[in-house]
Amino acid sequence: MPTINFIIQSKSTPSGIYARLKEGAILDIKAKTKFAINPSDWSSAKGLPKIRDEHNKPLTKELLKFKSKLLDHYNESVGKVPINTHL
């Protein structure tokens, strides 16, 4: 079963949020999303924004929707088309 985790790779503000799709040893792809965040608002342990105030709640919702859509798309595409980070 594939897993998707969100990570940031920079300490600069704003820092781009990356999605990492893994399925065992078969697949390991990382791509930058359209989302960005201040690194001090990011929880590396959870792989999501820290919920300190109302500002980060919409971003968390958007990331979880993106994760769901990405998993659905992956499950529909596996075995039918090549999986990569290009459109």
Buried (B, 14 or more C-beta within 10 A) or exposed (E): EBEBBBBBEEEEEEBBBBBBBBBEEEEEBEEEBEBBBBBEBBEEEEBBBBBEEEEBEEBBEBBEEBBEEBBEEBEEEEEEEEBEEEE
